[in-house]
């Protein structure tokens, strides 16, 4: 009778020899492999991204901004904003304007690109948006659409119920749909005629 310890050693030797028999053959020098024998994903690897050690990889989150449709109403558009998304970042996406595809379909913005900072007042739900220069580049009724773009975009953010406007730190009055100039804050209720159509 074979002792159990010898049987275990013999079984391990048999496994090792079996695995060795299934191994990749070796050669004394490199040999080319036919292109047809190389898996497709190795010939066309996906692009890689490099991150700096200790840095957080950029991840985007979808946020809604509001642009102007050809029918004169606001229309929602989605932009990817870096996480954690802030109202200032969302406003930056709005001021960047429509994409080429959106412009080709007649969608536009009545705001121009300028510096912006948004400060939230938590207890009141008012966002104060401070532009470094006047972003409104239109006159007449289109000014109301420009203001409504900002109001709808910022009140899309959690906890924001109204918007006050500043240029270079100085509070300004803005037009409402009723035709009045008000110091703010203003809300979506002040721009119902400009609201997106259902």
PyMOL commands that set and color helices and strands:
alter all, ss='L'
color gray80, all
select helices_A, chain A and resi 4-21+35-37+40-43+87-95+100-104+141-154+188-194
alter helices_A, ss='H'
color red, helices_A
select strands_A, chain A and resi 60-68+74-82+116-121+126-131+162-167+170-171+174-175+181-182
alter strands_A, ss='S'
color yellow, strands_A
deselect
rebuild
show_as cartoon
